[in-house]
């Protein structure tokens, strides 16, 4: 389906009110929040889109540039500074007021002098004056091409095709011809649903010349949505991608199996091994696959009688469409082959059947090279030791759907976690949507056909599964702005194609099973939505508006949303008339409806009685007042839920959990932070009653899912989420001295410790976690923080406690989750980028340093016009690097004598800085943008550089991906990894760094928000911390202990004394003979020359090496890998 232009243009809003929730900090946080506001009540400003007028401006013209800025918060924000840069040059700044849940669209005038490619970069609140929920969406970038309008320039698009190859981003190839009378370059754009997603400038073509240009577009979007466009001046040429464009043979369907990924976790001794097989099937042909076809997964089940296949049926697949398949194998063995065959039985007459099958090998717990393995947390424990009422947890969940007749089958999800399923009542879980999307706003089962599952993402469309989650089809790409952590999706049981969804815009309705959606009720955010059981055409909805009493309130429809009217109640039982700024929640039990009104002053409950009235010919109901509190309203920010059959039982959620046993006349808090004991985690987002067993209820919160067998009574809660790997990490630290010692800072689950080999992680500090660090050679020395600069602390192993060490840093709500680092060679020295002056006209960013755990922090670098946000140190030379939010890079030897050595040409801010540990003078920088200029490689010639050679290596990295973190491969030269909002990408150069090529690196890894990447300095293992899908690790090459071989000519042969050793301390060979080959630069291989049983064989190997060295002949070395760069030889073979 084609969506609106505006819908995709606001794609960067994909984290708008959903990331608002992600930034939410629970009440367990010990630090104060400014102005007494909860973090989820702070403003959230988003740079939505940049639009220029005219659409295609010619050179030497005057252009108007509009920036749309949206406020997702419920309070207006005044004095918001807006900065617009064009090719790095700033236009005059604007100061605006952004209304609550509204937008502003200020204009700039710009005169363009000449043709060329221009980068427009807008930043909201560039000086960090406003404390927001989330700042990652405060900037936006747009590429603009200005071309001459000449009658002598004319191009033709000959054809356009999609290119799909394993481990490469999806690309669109466009062939063009110059039909003009002069040599010229063609500005080519690739559009998806009418909006530009990528752009390229062709090489100069002589008249009649032809060129093929490949443009990476990323993802697996329906290729029928792509169009190629060439615009020269005001002349436009377009051609839609059609699978038949370049085909001359008879049109047929063509099913393509792609993106096969195998997901597994570290095995637990008391649990069966679960292996999830994910892949996609696309119809790349010109005709639909019009009849049902089967896909065979072998094995699909494992039992006492052996392994057996399973079959997934797909009804039909139109050209360009994709179905996403996921299947979990329970009780999987340690090692086996997995075979997938699409159209098993050859039901379809396909164009090419050679792309219908694939085989993958699985091995666990022994690691597979290039396949990620989940390392947890499958459960977070030790919470009670920190004063909490619960002991076990996972990450945040908010949506739940339960099978009506088989209630052990449940589906849960959360923003960033994807959908998880259990068929065993919660004793085990497996993921369903890792390879599709991890955004989950709401879930619902079809009440008539419970195998049909509906899934609303926050901003990325709507999906349907017809087979209980085994396969999915995206039926709508429409941006519904669905509400997360409170999403409601309802199906009319009498007309199952009629669906309703609450949204930040109101209530959306679909009449065709989710394919098309229209706004049935608008005006504001829909905070409540319930459907009558006796008459499903009757619904009630609550609309929030900050200032408009006429809009805010409760609405009713009796005709499935064709018409809505605001309800007020009957005389003597009316609803509050003035509710602007009041959040209203709704619940239903049988034919009784409940409404909760939460204002800043109180919380008041209402419920319908059996009495009604008619006002102006319209039926109204009498509303009775129930419980009221003026002390707990601050914690009652979430939902209200009722037992569907017994109106005496009513439940309230927020920071804590309350229940009523008298129909809402009184409430008792039955689950809190530290008491009562055996409670559920705080911050409640979702709720369900087990079908046909109303005593059993579930709450979904920041710790996962919990169950009570006694209707939520005190001390009856049990944790039910083990095996849901959905922890929201902010950061991760590795120990160089202990390969399995990892710490991580998490959202609302504190600072965690992993020691392997189990997936259970232990809480070692309470509150919200954030940036962590571990001393390279002493895991007993490590650091953590909560949210702000004043919370940084060092673990005191002798006293078994955290010692504060923030003296001198800004206090209060400053420097949220700052990215401090531990000096790589000085265990007591930390460096922290943090604000140091917020007086006057903006905040100045500084780099702080502390050299003793009991000392004071001091500023070693000041920046008056920007904020320093990332820092790195070259361990060998002690050159310090500091990057700012406006793209300036500073270097200073020993942290002094600073020079500005680079400024990003478009003033994009740094998102990460990484020093190459094996290549002196080289570092990599990630930048906060989504197009060109996202990743740079820098090299310096001296230890006191005044400038660095900067190379943009973004290359073919798909547009639209934001860079969160970078890591440098220790086992393979010129290899870099980028952690993005949608998984990991690997960049490689085969020519020493001159050119770079990027591929998706996600086998076994969900398309998750990867916040941190880190390479272990001894083992070379790459680890990833995600915000919503836990932690993973992967061997990017054969692990230590592997038996390997390498061939080549000897570049070096060295024999030295006993005990001399070879290599650095963390990768050392205790040998007397060392060789290097011309085919393996930087790697060493050796063996011992010592008395013993094998001394004769060792002498023979040395003789063979000496002979090969003298004669310049090739040899094959067989060895055991002992380190990142080295191995111990056990055989030398002469080669012809």
N, C-alpha and C positions, 0 to 999 in steps of 0.2 A: 504494500500500500504506500502511496506517496504521502509524505507528511508535509506540513507547511514549511515555508522557508524560515519563518521565525523559530519553528521548533528545533531545527538543527543548529541555527545560529546561536541558540542558547545552550548548545551541547555542553559548553564549558560550565554551565550552571549545574552539571550533573551532580555536583556535590552541594548544591544550594541547601535547602532545608534538611537534606539528609546528612550532610557533613556538619550541619548545625548540631545534629544529634551526636555525631562522632566526636565533636569537640567537647561534649557535655562532661562535666566532672561531678562525680557523686558527692553526696554530703559527707562521705567519710574523709574527704580531703581536709587536712588540718589547717591549711592556710586560708586567710580571709580573702574574700572577693571584693572588688571595689564597689562602692555605692550599695553594698548589701545585696547585690544581684547574684543569683545563681548563674553559673556559666551558660546554661541553656537559655537564659533570658538576655544575654548580651546581644548587641547588634551583630549582624552578619552581612557585610557589604560584598557585593559581587560585581565584577566587571563583566557585563553580559555580552556586548557586541560593539563593534566599530562599523559605522556605515558612512560612506562618502557620497557626496552629491556634487557633480553628476556621477553616475555609476562608472562610466569609463571616461575619465577626464583626459583631454589632450594636453600636450606640453604647453607651457606659457598660459595657463588658465588659473582661475581662482576656484578653490575647492572648499566646500563646507564639510567638516568631519564631525560626526555625532558619536558620542560615547554614551551607551546606556548603562546606568549603574542602578542596581537593585538592592534593597534592604530587606533581608529575610527576617529580620527581627521585628519585635512587636512594639518598639519604641522608635520614634524618629531620631535621626542622627544629624546634628548640626555641625557646621564648619568642617565639612569633609573636603579635604584637598584632593584635586585630581590633576595628574600630570600626564601629558601626552608628548611622546618623543617620536620624531620621524628621522630614521637613520641615525638615531642617537642624539639628535638635537632637539632640545625641549622647546615646546611652544609655551606661551604664557599660561600659568596655572589657573585653574578655576577653583572657587570655593562654593560649595553647594550644600543644601539641606536635603537629605534623602528621607522621604516619609516612611512611616512604619508599613511594612509589607507592600511597599510601592517602589516606583522607579523615577529617576530623573534622566534627562537626555540633553546635556549641555552641548553647545556647538563651538567649534574652533574654525576660524578662517585660515586657509593656507594657500599660498601661491606656489605652484610648481613651475620650475624653469625649464626643465629638459626631460626627455624620455629616459626611462630606466626602471629599475626595480626598487621599490621603496618599502621599508619595514615600519609599520605603525605600531607603537607599543604604548599602551595606556596602563597607568598604575593608580589604584584607589588608595588613598591614605599612605603616600610614599614615605612619610616621616614617622609612621607607627604611633600616631597620636591617639588612636582609638583602640581600646582593648576589645577584640572581637572573639567570636567562637572559633573562627577559622580564617586564616589569611591566605591560604593556598590559591584561592580564586580571586585575589585582589588585582590581578593583572591579566591582560589579554593582548594578543599580537595578531596582526593581519598583514599579509603581503599584498602590495598594490603595484601593478605594472602600468606604467605610462608609456604609450606608444604613439608614434606619428600616424596621422591620418592621411595617407598618401594614395592616390589612384594607381600608383605603380607597384604597390604592395598587395599581393593577393595570395592566399594560401587555401589549400584544399585538404580536408581530412579524408584520407583514403580508406582507413578502417581503424577499428578500435577493438581490442580483445582483452580478456582477463587472463592473467598468468598465475597459475597455482603450482607451487613446488614445495615439497616438504622442507620445513625449517627455514622457509623464506617468507617475508611479508607478502601478502597479496599485492599484486601490481597490475596496473593497467598500461597496456602498450598501445601507443597511438602512432600510426604512420601518416606522415604529412608530405605534401608536395608544394613547392613554391611555383605558383602559376603567374607570378608577377613579372615585372620587367627589370627588376633590380635585385641584387643580393640583399637578403634580409634575414633577421631572426624572428621566429614565431613565438609569441607569448601563449603558452598552452596551459589551460586550467582543467583540472578534473573536478567535476561537480557531483555531489551526491544529493539527490532530491532538490536540485537547483542551487545548492550552496557549495562554494569552493572548499575543497578539502586538501588540495595539493596543487602546486603550480610549478612549472618549469619553463625555461627559455631554451628554445631549440638552438643548435649550432647554426652558424650562418650558412644559408643555402643559396646557391646560385639559381638563377631562373631555370625551372625544370627539375631542380634537385629534389631528392626524396630522402627522408630521414625517419627513423623509428625511435621514439622516445619512450622510455619506461618510467612510470611514476608509481612509487610505492604508496598504497592507500591504507594498508593495515587491516586487521580484523577479518571477518568472514561475512561482511554485509552482502545482502542480495545484490548481485552484480547488475541486475536490471535497473538499479537505482542510479547507476553511474552515467555521466555524460561527459564527453570531451568538448572543449570549447577553445576557439581561437578568436581573440578580439583585437582588431587592428583599428585604432581610433574608435569610431562609432559603428564599425562594421563587425558583425558577429557571425561566426560559423560554428554550428553545433552538430554533434552526432552522438546518439545514445548507444551505449554498449549493448550489442546484440550478439548472442552466442553464434548466430549464423552469419555474422558479417564476413568472416574469412573462410567460410566453408563452401565447398562446391558439391560435395557428395550428398546423397539423399539424407534429408533431415531425420534425426532419430533422437531419442533421449540418450543421455550419457551420464551415468551415476559415477561420482568420484568419491572415493574414500580418502579423507584427509585428517590431519591433526590427531593421529592416534597417540594417546597419552595414557600412561599407566601410573596410577596414584596408589601409594601405600605408605604406611607409617612404620616406625620401629616396632617390632613385634613385642607384645606383652606376654609374659610367661603364663598368665592365667586366662588369656583370651585367644580366640581364634584369629587367624590372620585374614584380614580383609584386603582385597585387591580390587580397585575400581578401574574399569576400562572406559575411557572417554574417546569419542571420535565424532566426526561430522560427515554427513553425506550430502553432497551437492549435485543437483542436476545441471551439468554443464552442457547438456545438449540443447537442440533447438526445438524439441517437442517435449511435452510433459510425460512423466512416468504416470500414465493414467490409470493403471491397475495396481492393486496392492502388491508389494514385494517384501521378501523376508531378508533379514540380515542375521547371519549365523555368527555367534561368538562361541569359540571352543577353546578351553572349557568354559562353561557358564555356571555349572554347579559341581561341587565336589562332595562326595558321600562315601559311605563305607564300601559301596559297590563300584567306586571309581569316579572318573570324570565324565561329564556329559555336557553337550552343547545346549545353549539356549537360543531362541529365535525372537527377534524384535521385528514386528510388522509395521510397515509404513504404508498408509493408505494411498497416497499419491504425492507427487512432487513436480511442481510446475518448473519451467526453465528458469534457472538462476536461483531457485529456492534451496534452503538448507534445512535439514533436520539434524538435531544434536542428540546423540545417543550416549547413555551412561548405564553401565551395568557393573554391579559389585559381586565379586566371587567370594563367597564365604568359605572358611576352612581351607584356604589356599595353601598348597605346599610351598616349600622353600624355593624351589626352582622348577620352572616349566615354561613352555611356549604358549603364547596366546595368539590364536588365529581369528581374523575377522574377514568374513566374506559377505559382501553386499550383493543383493539379488541372488541369494543361494537358490538354486533350482532354475536359473535363467528364465525367469518369468518374462522379462523385458527383452525386446530386440534392440540392443544398445549399439551405439556407434563405436564404442571402444570398451571392451570388457577387461582390458589389461590393467585398469586402475581401480578394480573393484575389491581387491584383497590386499591384506598386509599381515605380517607376522611380527610379533614382538616377543623378546625373551625377558622373563622375569626371574630375579634372584634376590632373596632377602632372607637373613639379614646381611649377607655379603653385598656390598654396594655395587650398583651398576654405574658405569661411567656415563655421564651426561643425563642421568635421570635423578630428579629431585626425590628426596625422601622426607616425609613429615617427621619431625622430632618433637612435636608437641606444642604447647601442653595439651595432652589428652585429658589431663586433670590438673588443676592447681590446688595444692594442699597447704596445710600449716597456717590457715587464716585465723583459726581460733587462738593461736599463740600470740596474735597481734590484737586481741580483744574483740574479734568479730563473733557474731552469733552463729556463723556458718564456718565450716572448715574447708569444704571443697567447692570448686567453681571451674568454669571455663570462661569464654568471652560472652559478649552481649548478644541476646536474642530478643526478638520482638513479635514475630509472626508465628502462628500455629494453626494447623488444620488437622482434625482427627477423623479417621474413618468412622462413619456412623454405626456400622454393625460389626466392625473388627477393630475395636479401639486400641489394640496394641500396635496398629499401624498409625503412625503420626509423622507429620512433616513440620519442621520448624525452620526458621530463617531469621536473618538480621542483616542490617545494612553493612555490607562488606564481607559477610560470612557465607553467602550463597544458601541453598536449600539443603537440609539434612533430613534423612528418613530413618525411621526405625520400624521394624516389623516385630519387635520383641518388647514392646512397652517401654522402651528407653534403656534397656540393658546394653544395647549396642546401636551405633549410628553409622551411616555412610553418606557421603556427599552425592548430590545429583546434578549440580550445575557449574562445577568448577571450570569447565571449558567454554561456558556460555557467558555468564555474568555472575558477579557475587553481590549485586544489588538486589535486596529483597525488601519491598515495602509492605506487601500484603499477599496472603495466600488464601485459597478457598477451594473446597471440593464441590463438584456438582452434586447436589442432594439427590438427584435421580440416578446418576451414574458416578459413584464415588471413585472410579478409576480415572475420571476426568479431573484434572487438577489445573487451576488457574493461578497464574503468577504475575503480579504487577511489580515491575522494577520502579525505582524512584523516578528516573528521568529517561530511561532507555527502552521504553516500550513495554509490550505485554506478550506473555508466552502462554501456550496451552500444551498440556500433555494428555494424551488419550489413553495412556497405559501405565498409570500410577507412577509417573516420573521417569520411566525408562527412556523415553525420547521426548524431545521438545521441538515445537515450531513457534517461531516468532510471528504472531498474526498481526501485530501492529508495532510500528516504530514511533508512534506518536508520543511526544513528551507530555505525560499526564501530571507532572509535578506532584506525584503521589506522596503522601505523608508517611515518613518512616517513624518507627517507634510510636505507633498509634495508628497504623494503616488499617483500613477496614474495607473489605471486599465482600459484597453480598450477591447471591444468586437467587433469582425468583424461582422457587421450586415448581411453580405451575407453568413457568415459561423459562426454561433453563438457559436460553440464549440472552436473557435480559440480566445485565450485570450493573452494579453500582459500585463506585470507588470514591472514597474521600480524597480530597486534593487540597493543596494550598490555594487553589482557585475556587473551590467549592465542591460540588458533587458532579462527577462524570457518570454518564450512562452509556451503555452499549446495548444495542438491540440484536446484534449478530454474533454473540459469543466472544466479544473482545476485539473483533476485527476493526470496527470503527467506533469512535467515541465522540460524544458531544457533551458540552457543559450543560447539564440539566438545571443546576442551581448554582449561581455565582454570587459574587459580592465579597467574598472573603474566604478564609481558611475553614474547611469543614472539620470541626473538632469532635463531632459525634454523628453517628449514622446507625439507625436501627430499622428493622423491617418487622411488620406485624406477621405473626404466624397464621392467624386465621384469615387474613386478607393480605397476601404479599404485595399487592399493588399499593398498599398503604405503608409509607415510610415517614420517619422523622429525621431531620438533620439539624445540627447545630452549626451556626456560622459565626465565626469570630471576626470582629472588626475593632480596630483600636479606638476610633473616635466617633463612628456613626451609629447612633442608637437605632436608626431606622433600618439599618442593614443587619446589625448584630442581633442574634436571638435564635429561636427554635422555629423551624419550618416543617410543614406537613404536606404530603401529597397523597391523594387517593387514587391516582391514575398512573402509577409507575413513573412518576417524574415528568409527565406531560405539563403539569402545572403544579406550582408550589405556592403556599400561602403562609404568612407568618402567623403563628398562633399566640394567643395571649392568655387563654384560660377563661373560666366562667367567673361571674361576680361572686366574691367571697372565696374564690380559689384561683387567683390570677398568678401569672408568672411575673417576675420583675420587669418593669417597663424599660428601664435604662440599664443596658448590659454592655455598652461599648467598653472595651478593655477587659471584659470578663470572659474567661474561658468556660464554655459550657460542655459538659460531657453527658452522654446518654447511655441508658441500659434498658433492657426489656426482660421481663419474666412473665411468660404467658401473655395476658392482655394488660398487664400493668407496666407502665413506662416510668422510668426514673430520669431526673435531670439534676445534674450537679452544677452549681454556679460558683466558680472560684474567682474572686477578685483579690486585690492586694490587701483588703481588710478582713475578709472572711470567706468561709465556704458554707454554702447553704444548699441543702438537698430538698428537692420536690419530688412528689410522685403522684400519679393519677389515681383518682378514686373511681368508684363505680358510677358516679353521678356525672351528668353532662348537661349541656345547654345548647341553644341555637342563637347565634348572634348574627343578624343580617342574613339569615338563611343559611349560615355556615355552622356546622357542628363544632363545638368546643368541648373540652373536658375540664372538670374541676381538679385543680392541682392542690395537694395538701403539702404543708411544710413538714420536713423531717429534721434530721440532725443538722446542727449548725455549730461551727467552731470559728473562733477568731484567733486561735493560737497555732493550729496545725495547717492552715491554708497554704503556707509556704512550701510544705512538703507534699501537698496533694496536687501535683502538677500533671499527673498522668491520666489514666483512664478510670472508668467505673464499669463494673460487670455484675451480672446477676445470674443466679441459678435459673436456668430456663424454665423450670417447672415449679419452683418453690420461691415465692417472692419474699419470704422471710430472710433469705440469705442474699446479701448484697455485699460487694467487695469494692474497695477503693485502692488505687495504686498511686505511687509517687516515689518519693525517696524510701518510704516504708510501705507496709501492707496493712490495711485495716479490713475488718469484717463486721457485718451487722447480722444479728440473728432475729431481729424484730422488724424487718421490712424497712430499715433505714432510719428508724427513730433514734437509734444510738449506735455507736461504733466503738470497737476496741482495736488498738494496734496489736496485731498478733505476730508481726515479724519486723524487727528493727535492726539497728546497727550492731549493738553489743548485747542486747537482750530483747525479748526472752531468748533463752538458749535454744539451740537446734532450730534456728530460723533460716530463712532464705536470704540470699544476697540482696543488697539494696538496689534501688532504682528499677522500678517495675514498669514494663512496657507492654506486656501482653498477658493474656489469661485465657483459660479454657476449662470447661467442666467435662469430665469423661462421660461420653454418651452412655446412658442407662445406668450410670453409677455416680449419682450426684454428690456422694460423699468425697469422691476423688476429684481434686482440682489441681490445676497446674498454673504456675506463674513463671513468666519469662522476664528476665531482668539482666543486669550487667554481669551476672555470674552464670548465665545460661538458663537452664530449666530446672524447676524444683516441683516436687509433688507433695501434697498433703492428702492423707487418707481420711481426715476428719474435718473436711470443709474449711481448712485454713486455721484450725484451732492452734493456740500457742504451742510451740515446741513439738509440732507434728510434721515439720518439713524435712524432706530428704532430697539430696542432690540426685539428679537424673541425667546429667549431661556428659558423663564420661565417654570419651571417644569423639566428641565434637571439637574439632581443632579450629577454633575461631577466636583465639585471643587477639586483642588489638594492641600490637606492639607499637611503641613510638621509637624505640632504639634498642640496640643489642651490643654487648661487649664480649670479646673472646679473651681467654687466657693463653698466653704463649707457653706457659709451663705445664698446663694441664689441658690436654686436647678436648676433654669433655666438660670443661668448666665454662659455662655461659651465664651471663646475667642479662636481664631484659627489663626495660621499663614499659609498663602497660597502662592502658586506660582502665582505671577503677579497680585494678587487681594488683596494684602495688609493684614493687620490684621483685622479680622472680629469679630463682637460681635453678640451673639445669646441670646435673652431673652425670647423666646417662647411666646405663643404656635404656632406661625406661623413659616413657613419654610424660611421666609425672614430674611437674616442676613445683618447687617449694617457694612460698612467699617468704622473703627475707626483710622486706620493709613495707609498711602499710601505706595507705593513701593511694594517690595516682602516681605511677612511675613515670619516668621520662628518660633523659640521657643518662647513660651509665658508662663506666670505664673500669678496666682491670689492668693492674701493673703487668708489664710484659713477662716478667720472670718470677712473679710471686702472686699467685691467685688469692693469697690472704689479704692482699692490699687491693681494695676495689672501692669504687665511688658510686653514688647514686644521688638522685634528687626527686622531689615531687613535681611541683609545677613551676615555681618561680626561682629566681636566682638565690634568694635567701635560704633555700632548702638544701643546698648542696652539702653532702656529708661524706665522711670517710669511715669505712668499717674498722672498728677497733677490735681486732681478733682476741686480744688479751682480755678485754673487758666484755666481750660479746655484746657490743652495742655500736650504734652509729654516733660518731662525733661530728658536730656541726663545724663547718669550716667555710662559712660565707662572710666572715668579717671583712667589711670594706666594700662588698658588692651592694648595688642598689637594693633597698628593702621593699616590702609590699609586693603588689602585683606588677612586677617588672621582669622583663626578659623571660617570657613564657617559654619553657622547654628549650632553653638556650643550648647550643651544641658545643659544650666544653669538651676539651680533649686532654688526655694525659700525655705529657711529653714522652716520646718513645724511648728516651735514654735516661730520663730523670724521674724516678718514681714519685717524688714529692712535688713535682712541678705540674701545675695545671694551667691551661689557657682557656679563657672563656670570652666569646664575643657577646657583649651586653651593652645596653644603653647606659650612658654615663651622665647625660644632661638632658632633661626634658623641660627646661625653662625657656621662656621666650618663644621663638618661632619654630618649633619643631624639636625633635629629639636628635641628639648627636650620638653616634655609635662608637663604642670603644672596644679595644681588645685588652682584657685584664689578665693578670698573671699572679699566681701565688707559688711560693717556692718551699713552703713548710706547712704541714698540717695545722700548726698552731699559729701561723702567721696571718698577715693581712693581704688582701687582694689590692693590686695597684694597676693603674692604667699604663700600658706600654705603647699604645697607639691610639690616637684620637682621630676621628673623622667627623667633621662638622656638618657635612651635607648629605650624609648617608648613614646607614646602619651596617656595621660589620656583622655578618651572620655566619661565616664559616672560617675555620682556621685549620692549618696543617703545618707539620714540621718535617723537614728532611733530616732523618736521624744521623746521617753520615756527616753532613756539613753544618747542621744546626741552623739552616736557613728556615726562618719562619715565613709563612704565607698567610695573608688575611684577605678574604673576599667580602664585598659589600653587596647590599641589596640593589645597587645601581650598576653592578658589573665592573667595579674597579678591583684590581688585584695588586696587593702590596707585598713586598719582600723585604726582609730585614735579617741580617746575620745576627744570631743570638737574640733575636727579638728587639734589635735596635737599628738605627741608621736606615729607616724605612724608605723605600722608593716605590712610586707607582709604576708598575712594570707592564700593566695591560689595562685597557678599558674596553669593555664589550662595545662593539660598534652600534648596537641598538640599545645599550644601557640595560640589558636584562640582568637581573640579580642572580647571584650564585645560589645553587641548590646543593652543591657538594664540591669539595676539593680533595683530591687524593694524590699523594706522592708515589711515584713508581719505586718500590723498594729495591728493584734490581737494575734500575737504569738511572744513575746519578744525574740530577739536573732536569728530570722529566716529571711533569705532573699533569693531571687531567682535571678539568673543571666542568661541572654540570650547571646549566642555567635554567631559570624559571621562565620557559617559553615552550611553545608547542610546534615550532617550525624550524627553520634553519637557525644555526647558532646555538643549538642546545648543548653540544658537547665539544669542548676544545682540548687539544693537546698542546702543552707548553714545554719548551725546552730552553735552558739557560746555558750560557758559556762560562760564567764565573759564579763564585759564591756571594758576590755582592752585585747582582745584576741591576741595571737601570731599565732594562727592557727584556722581554722574552719573545722568542719566536712562537707565534700563536697560530695554530692550524685548526680550522673548523672541521671536525671529523664527523659531523652529523650524518652526512652522506645520505644513504637510503633508509635511515631510521624512519619508520612510518610517522607521518605527521599526526599531530593530536596527542601524542604521548608526552606526559610531563615527567621529567627526570627528578627522582627523589634521592637517589644514591648511586655512587659509582664504586666499583671494585676492580682491582688489577690482578689478573691471573698470574700466580707464581710459578705455574708449571708449564705454561705456554707463552712464548714471547709475543709482544704486540697483540695482546688480547685483553679486552676491557669488557666489563659487564655493567649494564645500566638497569637499575631498579626503577620501574615506572609505576604508574597507577594501574597498569594492566599487565603485570608480570615482569619478566626479565628478558632483556635483549643482549646478545653477545656481539661485540664489534671486534673484527680482526683485520690485520694488515699483513699481506704476504710480501710486501716490498719495503720492509723496514720502517713503515709508518707513513709512507707517502699517500697511500689511498686506503680507504676503509670500507668494509662491507658488513652490514648488520643483519642478524637473523634472530627470530624468536627462539628463546632458550627456556622452554616451559614444559618439557616432558615431565609429568608428575607434579607440576606446579600449577596451582589455580591462576586464573587471570585476576590476581588480587593486587591490592595496593601495597607494593613493596617499599617499605620505609627505610630499610637499612640492609646493605650488603657488606659482608666482611669475609676476608680470606684468612684462614688460619695460617700463621707464619711457619709452622713446622710441618703440618700435614698437607697444606695446600687446599684443603676442603673449603668450598665456598658455602657460606651460610646466609640465609635471607630471613629477615623479620618482617612480617606483613601486618597490616592494620586490619585485622578481621579474619585471617586464616592461619594464624599461628606462625611457627618457625619451621624452616626447611634447610636441608643441606644437600650438596651434590659434589661428587668427584668430577672435576673438570678434566681429569686425566686418570690414568691407572693409579690406584691408591698405593700407599706405602705397604710393602710386603708382597707386591705383585711380582710374578716371574715374567720378565720381558726380554726382548732382544732388540738390538740396533745394529745397523751396518754402516760402514763408511771407511774412509782413510784416516789414519792416525794423524791428528794435528799436534798432539803432545804425548810424550812418554816420559814419565818421571819415576825414578826409584830413590826413596829417601830412607832415613834411619827409622828404626823402631820407635814408635811413640810420637813421631812428628805430626801425624794426622794431616787431613786436608779438608778445607772448606770452612765456612763460618760456624760458630758454636751451635746454631740451631739446625744445621744440615751438614754434619761433619762425618767424614769417612776415617775410621781408625784402620788405616791400611799403609802399606809401604810402597805399593805400585799404583800409579795413577795414570789414566789415559784420557784423552779427549779426542772426539771425532769431528771431522769437518761437517758432518751432516747433523750434528747436535750441538750447536754453539751454546756455551755457558754450562754444559753438563759434564760431570766427571764420573768415571767408573774406575774401580780399583779392587785390589785383593791384597791379602797379607802374604809376607814371606817369612814365616815363622816355623820353628821346628814342630813337627807333628805328623799325624797320619797322612795329611794331604800335601806335605811339603814338596814331594816329587811332582805332583800335578801342578802345583803353583809354579815351580821352576819351568815346567814345559810351557805353561801359558806365557810366562815372561819371554822365553825363547821365541815363541810364535809371534809375539808382539814386536820384539826387536827385529825379527826378520821382515815382518810386514812394514815396519817403519823405514828400514833401510831400502826396501825395494819399492816403496810407495804403492803398496797393494791394499786392497780392501779386506776387511775382516768383519765377521759377525760376532758381536759380544752378547752373551746371554748372562743376565744379571738379576739380582733381587733389588727392587727399588727400596732404598733406605731413607730417602729424603726427597725434598722437592726437586732438587737438581742432580742428585747423585744416586749411585747404585753400586752394589758389591758384586763383582764378577765371580762366576763359577765355571764359565766355559768360554774359550776363544776358538773360533772356527775360521780356517783359511778359506777365502773365496777366490774363485777363478778370475 
